[in-house]
């Protein structure tokens, strides 16, 4: 009896276990079916969402995530940056003088200048020199003026800051670049007094413009603001001393420049504000020297053969409608011109890894009226001519990159025999790069003649307008040492 009960219990347990297993199989099957149904519904909803997003112009979450990641990467870059080599190139006053806009575009295209950043630049040029002249107080060296207020006797010497620069270049997106440069230059300021007078120790905005251009997308570019006039080459092979061609024709003016740069070809045109500009540009505006009309312009065209190779040859020509050589007697800076006096320029430069050879010639279209002094009628009015010829050789000295240079340049403004006939400049130079943006230099300079533009042919001595400020017999010799350090 007990055995039967036990067997019955066992059989009942087995039946119950079988029943539970069957129930679990049923529940598991229902769960799997429900999961499949949910997955299908989710896929249908996803397809409907994508279709709706495409219809209304929305971006899918994956694209938004990618864009956010890109923005985060861009934001991770420092907003304010500096690059010593880049800063040196932007502020260098001896090369690319009137081609800084193209230099900026090239740096952006190469990736050396990133987008959406502010690049700071700065430079200080310190010099020590000894100068001698065969005529008291008449020193013709143009990197320091006006000499009458600053150099006394027949020998002078100094150790000083020639100039200090601070600039920035801001890139906004792919097309817009803003650039500006502050300049402190007491030795070449037009202010009155000695080079320690407050009137000569002012800081100016030397250049400031907004540049539009992207050479990856288009060869065209444009800039508006205060900038160098695209006339001639005006560069120098000297480590410090500017070519006389730059002193005579290197322009700086308000205006707008439009250019084309592609495969070695550069064509540029600048609409220049009329009146008397900052440097070497002057056209009359309604009988005044007030710069109140865009009535001056400059054109330049050049082609560089082998621009992407080790050796290249640059050939170019320029024209400017109104130069500074249009004033009547007596000549003074920034005075009214009766008529504009245009000029043309031709230049060439050959570059190789070790050598640079350059030549340039510029001349006005008409005679400079002020070069005729009615009290010295034997000397007729003359056109203004300037030229230079320079060569530079590069090698190593004590393991440092070193450049050896020689340059001759001159300024002619009068007929033979006149005191203002000419001023010649000879420069023998050496420059060593202590670092990529630090240049230690030395120059031996000889200047033949003394030809200041102010009162060149006379008018500065009360009651004696027949006495010119110039002196053809005055010669100067200069030993120049210095350092140019940039960041």
PAKEMAR-173122 format. One record per residue: residue number from 1; residue in one letter; x, y, z of N, C-alpha, C in turn. Coordinates in steps of 0.2 Angstrom, whole numbers. Layout:
BEGIN
NUM a X Y Z X Y Z X Y Z
...
***
This chain:
BEGIN
1 x 4 -6 0 0 0 0 4 6 0
2 x 9 6 5 14 12 5 18 12 -1
3 x 20 7 -4 24 7 -11 20 10 -16
4 x 13 8 -17 9 11 -22 8 18 -21
5 x 8 21 -15 7 28 -14 14 31 -16
6 x 19 28 -15 26 31 -17 26 32 -24
7 x 25 26 -27 25 26 -35 20 31 -38
8 x 14 32 -35 10 37 -37 12 44 -36
9 x 16 45 -31 19 52 -29 24 53 -35
10 x 28 48 -36 34 49 -41 31 51 -48
11 x 26 47 -50 22 48 -56 19 55 -57
12 x 16 57 -51 13 64 -51 18 69 -51
13 x 24 68 -48 30 73 -49 32 74 -56
14 x 33 68 -59 36 68 -66 31 72 -70
15 x 25 70 -69 19 74 -74 20 81 -73
16 x 20 83 -66 21 91 -65 27 94 -68
17 x 33 90 -68 39 93 -71 38 93 -78
18 x 35 89 -81 34 89 -89 30 95 -90
19 x 24 96 -86 20 101 -88 23 108 -87
20 x 28 109 -82 31 115 -81 36 116 -87
21 x 40 111 -89 44 112 -95 41 114 -101
22 x 35 111 -102 31 113 -108 29 120 -107
23 x 27 122 -101 25 129 -100 31 134 -102
24 x 37 132 -99 43 136 -100 44 137 -108
25 x 44 131 -112 45 132 -119 40 136 -122
26 x 34 136 -120 29 141 -123 31 148 -121
27 x 33 150 -115 34 157 -113 40 159 -117
28 x 46 155 -118 52 157 -121 50 158 -128
29 x 46 154 -131 44 155 -138 40 162 -139
30 x 36 164 -134 32 170 -135 37 176 -134
31 x 42 175 -130 47 181 -129 51 182 -135
32 x 53 176 -138 57 177 -144 53 181 -150
33 x 47 178 -150 42 181 -155 41 189 -154
34 x 41 191 -148 40 198 -146 46 202 -148
35 x 52 199 -146 58 203 -148 59 204 -155
36 x 57 199 -159 58 199 -167 53 205 -169
37 x 47 205 -166 42 210 -168 44 217 -166
38 x 47 218 -160 50 225 -158 56 227 -163
39 x 60 222 -164 66 224 -169 63 226 -176
40 x 58 223 -178 55 225 -185 52 232 -184
41 x 48 233 -179 45 239 -178 51 245 -177
42 x 56 243 -174 61 248 -173 65 250 -180
43 x 66 245 -184 69 246 -191 64 250 -195
44 x 57 249 -194 53 253 -198 53 260 -196
45 x 53 261 -189 53 268 -187 60 272 -189
46 x 65 268 -189 72 271 -191 71 273 -199
47 x 68 269 -203 68 271 -210 63 277 -211
48 x 58 277 -207 53 283 -207 57 289 -205
49 x 61 289 -200 65 295 -197 70 297 -202
50 x 74 293 -205 79 295 -210 75 298 -216
51 x 70 295 -218 66 298 -224 64 305 -222
52 x 61 306 -216 59 313 -214 64 318 -213
53 x 70 315 -211 76 320 -210 78 322 -216
54 x 79 318 -221 81 320 -228 76 325 -231
55 x 70 324 -230 65 328 -233 65 335 -230
56 x 67 336 -224 67 343 -221 74 346 -220
57 x 79 342 -223 85 345 -223 89 344 -216
58 x 87 339 -212 90 338 -206 96 333 -207
59 x 101 333 -203 106 329 -203 105 323 -198
60 x 107 317 -200 106 311 -196 111 312 -190
61 x 109 309 -184 113 310 -178 121 308 -179
62 x 122 303 -184 129 301 -185 133 307 -188
63 x 130 310 -193 133 316 -196 134 322 -191
64 x 129 323 -186 130 328 -181 135 326 -176
65 x 136 320 -175 141 318 -170 148 319 -174
66 x 149 317 -180 155 319 -184 157 326 -184
67 x 152 330 -185 153 337 -185 155 340 -179
68 x 152 338 -173 154 340 -167 161 338 -165
69 x 163 332 -167 169 329 -166 174 334 -170
70 x 173 336 -176 177 340 -180 178 347 -176
71 x 172 350 -174 173 356 -170 177 356 -164
72 x 176 350 -160 180 349 -154 187 349 -156
73 x 189 346 -161 196 345 -163 199 352 -165
74 x 195 356 -169 197 363 -170 198 367 -164
75 x 193 366 -159 193 370 -153 199 368 -149
76 x 202 362 -150 207 360 -146 214 363 -148
77 x 214 366 -154 220 370 -156 220 377 -152
78 x 226 379 -150 227 386 -147 224 391 -152
79 x 220 395 -149 217 401 -153 223 406 -155
80 x 227 407 -150 233 412 -151 239 408 -152
81 x 243 409 -157 249 405 -159 254 410 -161
82 x 260 407 -161 266 411 -164 271 406 -167
83 x 274 408 -172 279 403 -176 285 408 -178
84 x 291 407 -175 296 412 -176 298 413 -183
85 x 298 407 -187 300 408 -194 295 411 -198
86 x 289 410 -196 283 413 -200 283 421 -198
87 x 284 422 -192 284 429 -190 290 433 -193
88 x 296 430 -194 301 433 -197 300 435 -204
89 x 297 430 -208 295 431 -215 290 437 -216
90 x 285 437 -211 280 442 -212 282 449 -210
91 x 287 450 -206 289 456 -204 296 458 -207
92 x 299 454 -211 306 455 -214 305 461 -219
93 x 309 467 -217 308 473 -222 313 472 -228
94 x 316 467 -229 321 466 -235 318 462 -240
95 x 313 458 -239 311 453 -244 303 453 -244
96 x 300 452 -250 293 452 -251 290 459 -248
97 x 293 464 -250 291 470 -247 284 472 -249
98 x 283 472 -255 276 473 -258 272 467 -260
99 x 274 461 -257 271 455 -259 269 451 -253
100 x 267 454 -247 265 451 -241 259 448 -242
101 x 254 450 -246 248 447 -246 248 440 -250
102 x 252 440 -255 254 433 -258 257 429 -254
103 x 262 431 -250 265 427 -245 260 424 -240
104 x 256 428 -237 251 425 -233 246 420 -236
105 x 244 421 -242 240 416 -246 244 410 -247
106 x 251 410 -248 255 404 -249 256 400 -243
107 x 257 404 -237 257 401 -231 251 397 -229
108 x 245 400 -230 239 397 -229 238 391 -233
109 x 240 391 -240 239 385 -244 244 380 -242
110 x 250 381 -239 254 376 -237 253 373 -231
111 x 248 376 -227 246 374 -220 251 377 -215
112 x 256 381 -216 260 384 -211 256 389 -207
113 x 250 392 -210 246 396 -206 239 393 -206
114 x 237 391 -200 231 387 -199 225 392 -200
115 x 219 389 -201 213 393 -201 210 394 -194
116 x 206 399 -193 203 401 -187 208 401 -181
117 x 213 405 -182 218 406 -177 221 413 -177
118 x 224 416 -172 227 422 -172 235 421 -171
119 x 239 423 -176 246 422 -176 249 428 -174
120 x 253 428 -169 256 434 -166 264 434 -169
121 x 266 440 -171 273 441 -174 276 447 -170
122 x 282 447 -170 286 453 -167 293 453 -169
123 x 296 458 -169 303 459 -171 307 465 -168
124 x 313 464 -166 317 470 -164 323 470 -168
125 x 325 476 -171 332 477 -174 336 482 -170
126 x 341 479 -167 346 484 -164 352 484 -168
127 x 355 490 -168 361 492 -172 366 496 -168
128 x 373 495 -170 378 499 -168 382 501 -174
129 x 384 508 -175 387 510 -181 392 515 -179
130 x 396 516 -184 401 522 -184 401 525 -191
131 x 400 531 -192 399 535 -198 404 541 -199
132 x 407 542 -204 411 548 -206 409 551 -212
133 x 410 558 -212 408 561 -218 414 567 -220
134 x 415 568 -226 420 573 -228 417 580 -228
135 x 410 581 -226 407 587 -225 403 587 -218
136 x 404 592 -214 401 593 -208 394 592 -208
137 x 391 588 -204 383 587 -203 380 584 -209
138 x 383 582 -215 380 580 -221 382 572 -221
139 x 377 568 -219 378 561 -219 372 558 -224
140 x 374 555 -229 369 553 -234 366 547 -233
141 x 367 543 -228 365 536 -227 357 537 -225
142 x 353 533 -229 346 534 -229 342 530 -224
143 x 346 526 -220 342 522 -215 342 526 -209
144 x 344 532 -209 344 536 -203 343 544 -205
145 x 337 547 -204 336 553 -206 331 557 -201
146 x 330 563 -201 334 568 -205 341 569 -202
147 x 346 570 -206 353 570 -203 354 577 -199
148 x 351 582 -202 353 589 -199 351 589 -192
149 x 346 586 -189 344 586 -182 348 581 -178
150 x 351 576 -181 353 570 -177 361 569 -178
151 x 364 572 -183 371 570 -184 375 576 -185
152 x 380 577 -180 384 584 -179 391 582 -180
153 x 395 586 -184 402 585 -185 403 581 -191
154 x 409 578 -192 411 574 -197 411 566 -195
155 x 411 565 -189 411 558 -187 405 557 -181
156 x 401 552 -182 396 550 -177 396 543 -176
157 x 393 541 -170 392 534 -169 386 533 -164
158 x 383 527 -164 378 526 -160 377 518 -158
159 x 373 517 -153 371 510 -152 363 511 -149
160 x 359 508 -153 352 510 -152 347 505 -155
161 x 341 506 -154 336 502 -157 334 505 -164
162 x 335 502 -169 333 505 -176 325 505 -177
163 x 322 499 -175 315 498 -176 313 492 -171
164 x 306 492 -170 303 487 -166 296 486 -169
165 x 294 480 -171 288 478 -174 284 473 -170
166 x 277 474 -170 273 470 -167 267 469 -172
167 x 265 463 -173 259 462 -178 255 456 -176
168 x 250 455 -180 246 449 -179 243 447 -186
169 x 241 441 -187 238 439 -193 232 434 -191
170 x 226 436 -192 220 432 -190 217 429 -196
171 x 216 422 -196 213 419 -201 206 417 -199
172 x 201 419 -203 194 417 -201 191 413 -207
173 x 190 407 -206 188 402 -211 193 401 -216
174 x 191 399 -222 195 397 -228 197 403 -232
175 x 194 409 -231 194 414 -236 197 421 -234
176 x 196 422 -227 197 429 -225 203 429 -220
177 x 208 434 -221 213 435 -217 214 442 -215
178 x 215 444 -209 216 451 -207 223 451 -204
179 x 227 457 -206 234 457 -204 235 465 -202
180 x 239 466 -197 241 472 -195 248 472 -192
181 x 252 478 -193 259 478 -190 260 485 -187
182 x 262 485 -181 264 491 -177 271 492 -178
183 x 273 498 -179 280 500 -180 283 506 -176
184 x 288 505 -172 292 510 -169 298 511 -172
185 x 299 517 -175 305 518 -179 308 525 -179
186 x 311 527 -173 313 534 -172 318 536 -176
187 x 322 531 -179 328 533 -184 325 535 -191
188 x 319 533 -193 317 535 -199 310 538 -199
189 x 308 540 -193 302 544 -192 302 551 -196
190 x 296 553 -198 296 560 -201 295 565 -196
191 x 294 563 -189 293 568 -184 299 573 -183
192 x 298 579 -180 303 584 -180 307 582 -174
193 x 313 585 -173 318 585 -167 323 579 -168
194 x 326 578 -163 331 572 -163 328 566 -162
195 x 332 560 -163 329 554 -162 327 552 -155
196 x 328 556 -150 325 555 -144 319 560 -142
197 x 317 564 -147 311 568 -146 305 564 -146
198 x 300 566 -142 294 562 -142 290 562 -149
199 x 291 568 -152 288 568 -159 291 563 -164
200 x 297 560 -162 300 555 -167 299 548 -164
201 x 297 548 -157 296 541 -154 289 539 -153
202 x 286 539 -159 279 537 -159 278 530 -162
203 x 273 526 -160 272 520 -163 266 521 -168
204 x 267 518 -174 262 519 -179 259 512 -182
205 x 253 512 -185 251 506 -188 254 507 -195
206 x 259 503 -196 263 503 -203 259 500 -208
207 x 256 494 -207 251 491 -212 245 488 -208
208 x 239 488 -211 233 485 -209 229 484 -214
209 x 226 478 -215 222 476 -221 218 470 -220
210 x 213 469 -223 209 463 -224 210 460 -230
211 x 212 454 -231 213 450 -237 208 445 -238
212 x 206 444 -244 201 439 -246 204 435 -251
213 x 205 428 -250 208 424 -255 209 417 -252
214 x 209 412 -257 210 405 -255 213 402 -262
215 x 220 401 -262 223 399 -268 221 391 -270
216 x 218 388 -265 216 381 -267 209 381 -271
217 x 206 387 -270 199 387 -273 199 392 -279
218 x 203 397 -279 203 402 -284 210 406 -284
219 x 213 408 -290 219 411 -291 218 419 -289
220 x 212 421 -288 210 428 -287 210 430 -280
221 x 213 436 -278 213 438 -272 212 446 -271
222 x 210 448 -266 209 456 -265 210 458 -258
223 x 213 464 -257 214 466 -250 212 474 -250
224 x 210 476 -244 208 483 -243 211 486 -237
225 x 214 492 -237 217 494 -231 223 499 -232
226 x 228 499 -228 234 502 -228 240 497 -230
227 x 243 498 -235 247 492 -238 253 495 -243
228 x 258 491 -244 263 493 -249 260 493 -256
229 x 262 498 -260 260 498 -267 263 493 -271
230 x 260 489 -275 263 484 -279 266 488 -285
231 x 272 491 -284 276 494 -289 283 492 -289
232 x 286 489 -294 292 486 -294 293 480 -289
233 x 300 479 -288 302 473 -283 304 476 -277
234 x 308 481 -277 311 485 -271 314 481 -265
235 x 315 474 -266 318 470 -261 326 472 -262
236 x 329 469 -257 337 470 -257 340 464 -255
237 x 346 463 -257 350 457 -255 354 459 -249
238 x 354 465 -247 358 467 -241 354 464 -234
239 x 358 463 -229 355 460 -223 351 465 -219
240 x 353 472 -220 349 477 -216 347 483 -221
241 x 352 486 -224 351 492 -228 346 491 -234
242 x 341 496 -234 336 495 -240 340 498 -246
243 x 337 495 -252 340 498 -258 337 505 -259
244 x 341 509 -263 339 516 -265 333 516 -269
245 x 331 510 -273 325 510 -276 319 510 -272
246 x 320 506 -266 314 507 -261 314 514 -258
247 x 319 517 -256 319 524 -254 315 528 -259
248 x 317 527 -265 314 532 -270 307 530 -272
249 x 305 524 -273 299 522 -276 295 517 -272
250 x 297 515 -266 293 510 -262 287 514 -259
251 x 281 512 -261 275 515 -259 272 512 -254
252 x 268 516 -250 264 514 -244 258 519 -244
253 x 252 516 -245 246 520 -246 240 516 -244
254 x 234 520 -243 228 517 -242 225 516 -249
255 x 221 510 -249 218 508 -256 215 501 -256
256 x 214 499 -262 212 492 -263 216 489 -268
257 x 218 482 -267 222 479 -271 218 473 -274
258 x 219 471 -280 216 465 -283 221 462 -287
259 x 221 455 -286 227 451 -289 225 445 -292
260 x 230 442 -296 229 435 -298 236 432 -297
261 x 236 426 -294 242 422 -293 241 415 -295
262 x 245 412 -300 244 405 -302 250 403 -306
263 x 253 398 -304 258 395 -308 264 399 -310
264 x 266 403 -305 271 408 -306 269 415 -309
265 x 263 416 -311 261 422 -314 257 426 -309
266 x 259 432 -308 256 437 -304 254 443 -307
267 x 248 445 -307 246 451 -309 242 455 -304
268 x 244 461 -302 240 465 -297 239 472 -299
269 x 234 475 -296 232 482 -297 230 485 -291
270 x 232 491 -290 229 494 -283 226 501 -285
271 x 220 502 -282 217 508 -283 219 512 -277
272 x 223 517 -278 226 521 -272 223 528 -271
273 x 222 529 -264 219 535 -262 223 541 -265
274 x 220 546 -268 224 552 -270 227 556 -265
275 x 229 562 -267 232 567 -263 239 564 -261
276 x 242 567 -256 249 564 -254 248 559 -249
277 x 251 553 -251 250 547 -247 256 546 -242
278 x 257 540 -238 262 539 -233 269 539 -237
279 x 269 536 -242 276 535 -246 275 535 -253
280 x 278 539 -257 279 539 -264 273 538 -268
281 x 268 542 -266 262 542 -270 258 549 -269
282 x 257 552 -275 254 559 -274 251 561 -281
283 x 244 562 -280 240 565 -286 236 571 -284
284 x 235 576 -287 231 581 -285 223 579 -285
285 x 220 582 -280 213 580 -279 209 587 -278
286 x 206 589 -284 203 595 -284 207 601 -282
287 x 213 601 -285 218 607 -283 221 607 -276
288 x 220 601 -273 223 600 -266 227 594 -265
289 x 230 593 -260 234 587 -258 230 583 -253
290 x 224 584 -252 220 581 -248 218 574 -251
291 x 219 568 -247 218 562 -250 210 560 -249
292 x 206 563 -254 199 562 -253 196 559 -259
293 x 200 556 -263 197 553 -269 202 547 -272
294 x 199 541 -274 203 536 -277 205 538 -284
295 x 210 542 -285 212 544 -292 219 542 -294
296 x 222 538 -290 229 535 -292 228 528 -292
297 x 233 525 -296 233 518 -296 240 515 -298
298 x 241 509 -297 248 505 -299 246 499 -302
299 x 250 497 -307 249 490 -310 256 486 -310
300 x 255 480 -309 261 476 -309 260 469 -312
301 x 265 466 -316 264 460 -319 271 457 -318
302 x 271 450 -316 277 447 -316 276 439 -317
303 x 281 436 -320 281 429 -321 288 426 -318
304 x 287 420 -314 293 417 -312 294 410 -315
305 x 299 410 -319 300 403 -323 303 399 -317
306 x 301 392 -317 304 387 -313 302 389 -305
307 x 296 392 -304 294 394 -297 294 388 -292
308 x 293 382 -295 293 376 -290 300 372 -290
309 x 305 375 -293 311 371 -294 317 374 -290
310 x 322 371 -290 328 374 -286 331 381 -289
311 x 330 382 -296 332 388 -299 326 391 -302
312 x 325 398 -301 320 401 -304 322 408 -307
313 x 318 411 -311 320 417 -314 313 421 -314
314 x 313 427 -310 308 431 -310 309 437 -314
315 x 304 439 -319 304 445 -323 297 449 -322
316 x 298 455 -321 292 459 -320 292 466 -322
317 x 287 470 -323 286 477 -325 280 480 -321
318 x 281 486 -320 276 490 -316 275 497 -319
319 x 269 500 -317 267 506 -319 263 510 -313
320 x 265 516 -312 261 520 -307 259 526 -309
321 x 253 528 -308 250 534 -312 253 541 -308
322 x 253 541 -302 256 547 -298 261 545 -293
323 x 267 548 -293 272 547 -289 273 553 -284
324 x 278 553 -280 280 559 -276 284 564 -280
325 x 286 563 -286 290 567 -289 286 572 -294
326 x 282 576 -291 277 580 -295 277 587 -292
327 x 280 589 -287 280 595 -284 284 600 -287
328 x 282 607 -286 286 612 -289 291 615 -284
329 x 295 620 -286 300 623 -281 297 627 -276
330 x 299 627 -270 303 623 -267 300 616 -265
331 x 304 611 -265 301 604 -264 300 603 -256
332 x 295 601 -254 293 599 -247 289 593 -247
333 x 290 589 -242 286 582 -241 279 584 -241
334 x 275 579 -245 268 579 -244 264 586 -247
335 x 268 590 -251 265 596 -253 260 594 -259
336 x 257 599 -261 252 599 -267 256 598 -274
337 x 254 594 -278 256 593 -285 251 596 -290
338 x 254 600 -295 250 602 -300 247 597 -305
339 x 252 592 -307 250 587 -311 253 581 -309
340 x 250 575 -310 253 569 -308 259 567 -312
341 x 264 564 -309 270 562 -313 270 554 -312
342 x 269 550 -317 269 543 -317 276 540 -317
343 x 277 534 -316 283 531 -317 282 523 -319
344 x 288 520 -322 288 513 -324 294 510 -320
345 x 293 503 -320 299 500 -317 299 493 -320
346 x 305 491 -321 307 484 -324 312 480 -319
347 x 311 474 -318 315 471 -313 316 463 -315
348 x 321 460 -312 323 453 -314 327 451 -307
349 x 325 444 -306 329 441 -300 330 433 -302
350 x 336 431 -301 337 424 -302 339 421 -296
351 x 336 415 -294 337 412 -288 340 405 -289
352 x 345 403 -285 347 396 -285 348 394 -277
353 x 349 388 -276 350 386 -269 355 390 -265
354 x 361 392 -269 366 396 -266 367 403 -268
355 x 363 405 -273 364 412 -276 358 416 -277
356 x 358 422 -277 353 427 -279 356 432 -282
357 x 353 434 -288 356 440 -292 350 444 -294
358 x 350 450 -293 344 454 -295 346 461 -298
359 x 341 464 -302 342 470 -305 336 474 -306
360 x 336 480 -305 329 484 -305 331 491 -308
361 x 326 494 -312 327 500 -315 320 504 -315
362 x 320 510 -312 313 514 -311 315 521 -314
363 x 310 524 -317 310 531 -319 304 534 -320
364 x 303 540 -319 297 544 -320 296 546 -327
365 x 289 547 -328 288 548 -335 290 555 -337
366 x 289 560 -333 290 567 -334 296 570 -329
367 x 298 576 -331 303 579 -327 299 581 -320
368 x 303 581 -315 301 583 -308 301 591 -308
369 x 295 594 -308 296 602 -309 300 605 -304
370 x 300 602 -297 304 606 -292 312 605 -293
371 x 314 601 -298 321 600 -299 324 606 -303
372 x 319 611 -305 322 617 -308 321 623 -303
373 x 327 625 -301 327 631 -297 328 637 -301
374 x 323 642 -302 323 648 -306 329 652 -305
375 x 332 652 -299 338 656 -297 345 652 -299
376 x 344 646 -302 350 642 -305 347 640 -311
377 x 346 644 -316 343 642 -322 347 638 -327
378 x 354 637 -326 358 633 -330 356 625 -329
379 x 353 623 -324 351 616 -323 343 615 -324
380 x 342 612 -330 335 611 -332 332 606 -327
381 x 325 606 -327 321 601 -323 323 594 -326
382 x 323 589 -322 325 582 -323 320 577 -321
383 x 320 571 -325 317 565 -323 320 562 -317
384 x 317 558 -313 320 554 -307 321 547 -310
385 x 327 545 -308 329 538 -310 332 535 -304
386 x 330 528 -303 334 524 -298 335 517 -301
387 x 340 514 -299 342 507 -301 346 504 -296
388 x 346 497 -296 350 493 -292 352 487 -295
389 x 358 484 -293 361 478 -295 364 475 -289
390 x 362 469 -287 364 465 -281 365 458 -282
391 x 369 455 -278 371 448 -278 372 445 -271
392 x 369 439 -270 370 436 -263 372 429 -264
393 x 377 427 -260 379 420 -260 378 417 -253
394 x 376 411 -253 374 408 -246 378 402 -245
395 x 380 401 -239 384 395 -237 384 394 -230
396 x 389 390 -227 389 389 -220 395 393 -217
397 x 395 395 -211 400 398 -207 400 396 -200
398 x 405 392 -198 405 389 -191 398 385 -190
399 x 396 382 -195 390 378 -194 383 382 -195
400 x 383 388 -196 377 392 -196 376 395 -203
401 x 370 395 -206 368 398 -212 371 405 -213
402 x 375 406 -218 378 413 -219 377 416 -226
403 x 375 422 -226 374 425 -233 379 431 -234
404 x 383 431 -240 387 436 -241 384 440 -247
405 x 384 447 -247 380 451 -252 384 457 -254
406 x 383 459 -260 385 466 -262 379 469 -266
407 x 379 475 -266 373 479 -269 375 486 -271
408 x 374 488 -277 375 495 -279 368 498 -281
409 x 366 503 -278 360 507 -280 360 514 -280
410 x 356 518 -284 357 525 -284 351 528 -285
411 x 351 535 -285 346 540 -286 348 546 -290
412 x 345 547 -295 347 553 -300 341 557 -300
413 x 342 564 -299 337 569 -300 339 575 -303
414 x 345 576 -306 347 582 -309 352 581 -315
415 x 353 586 -319 358 585 -324 365 585 -321
416 x 370 583 -325 377 583 -323 379 590 -321
417 x 383 590 -316 385 596 -313 381 599 -308
418 x 375 597 -307 371 600 -302 372 597 -295
419 x 371 600 -290 372 597 -283 367 592 -282
420 x 362 591 -285 357 586 -284 357 581 -289
421 x 362 580 -293 363 576 -298 361 569 -296
422 x 365 566 -291 364 559 -289 366 558 -282
423 x 364 552 -280 366 549 -273 367 542 -274
424 x 373 539 -274 375 532 -275 376 529 -268
425 x 374 522 -268 375 518 -262 378 512 -263
426 x 384 510 -260 387 504 -261 387 500 -254
427 x 385 494 -254 384 490 -248 388 483 -249
428 x 392 481 -244 395 475 -244 393 472 -237
429 x 389 466 -237 386 464 -231 388 456 -230
430 x 387 454 -223 387 447 -221 382 447 -216
431 x 378 441 -216 373 440 -211 373 432 -209
432 x 373 431 -203 373 424 -200 366 423 -196
433 x 363 417 -198 357 415 -194 359 411 -188
434 x 359 415 -182 360 411 -176 355 406 -174
435 x 349 408 -176 343 404 -176 339 405 -182
436 x 334 401 -184 330 403 -190 327 410 -190
437 x 325 413 -184 322 419 -184 327 425 -181
438 x 333 423 -180 338 428 -177 344 429 -182
439 x 345 435 -184 350 437 -189 355 442 -186
440 x 361 440 -186 367 444 -184 370 446 -191
441 x 371 453 -191 374 455 -198 379 461 -197
442 x 383 462 -202 387 467 -203 388 470 -210
443 x 389 477 -210 389 480 -217 394 485 -217
444 x 397 486 -223 402 491 -225 398 495 -230
445 x 397 502 -229 393 506 -233 396 512 -236
446 x 396 514 -242 398 520 -244 393 524 -248
447 x 392 530 -246 386 534 -249 390 540 -253
448 x 389 541 -259 392 546 -263 386 551 -265
449 x 387 557 -262 382 562 -263 377 563 -257
450 x 374 569 -256 369 570 -251 363 573 -255
451 x 358 570 -255 352 572 -259 345 571 -255
452 x 344 575 -250 338 574 -246 332 577 -251
453 x 326 574 -250 321 576 -255 318 583 -253
454 x 318 584 -246 315 591 -244 320 596 -246
455 x 318 601 -249 322 607 -252 328 604 -256
456 x 327 599 -260 333 596 -264 336 601 -268
457 x 333 606 -271 336 611 -275 336 618 -272
458 x 334 619 -266 335 625 -262 328 627 -259
459 x 328 633 -256 322 636 -252 322 635 -245
460 x 327 632 -242 327 631 -235 331 636 -231
461 x 335 640 -234 339 645 -231 335 652 -232
462 x 332 655 -226 329 661 -227 333 667 -231
463 x 330 669 -236 333 675 -240 338 672 -245
464 x 339 665 -245 344 663 -250 341 656 -253
465 x 336 657 -257 333 651 -261 338 648 -266
466 x 343 651 -267 348 649 -272 353 644 -270
467 x 352 642 -263 357 637 -260 353 631 -259
468 x 355 626 -262 351 619 -262 353 616 -255
469 x 349 611 -253 350 607 -247 355 601 -249
470 x 355 600 -255 359 594 -258 367 596 -259
471 x 371 591 -259 378 592 -260 381 586 -263
472 x 383 587 -270 386 581 -273 392 579 -271
473 x 396 583 -268 403 582 -266 403 578 -259
474 x 398 578 -255 398 575 -249 398 567 -249
475 x 402 564 -246 403 557 -246 403 554 -239
476 x 400 549 -237 399 546 -231 402 538 -231
477 x 405 536 -226 407 529 -225 404 527 -218
478 x 401 521 -218 398 518 -213 400 511 -211
479 x 401 509 -205 402 503 -202 396 501 -198
480 x 392 496 -200 386 494 -197 386 487 -194
481 x 384 487 -188 383 480 -185 376 480 -182
482 x 373 474 -182 367 474 -179 364 467 -178
483 x 358 466 -175 355 460 -175 347 461 -176
484 x 344 456 -179 337 457 -180 334 450 -178
485 x 330 451 -172 327 445 -169 319 445 -169
486 x 316 440 -172 309 440 -173 306 434 -170
487 x 299 434 -169 296 428 -166 289 428 -170
***
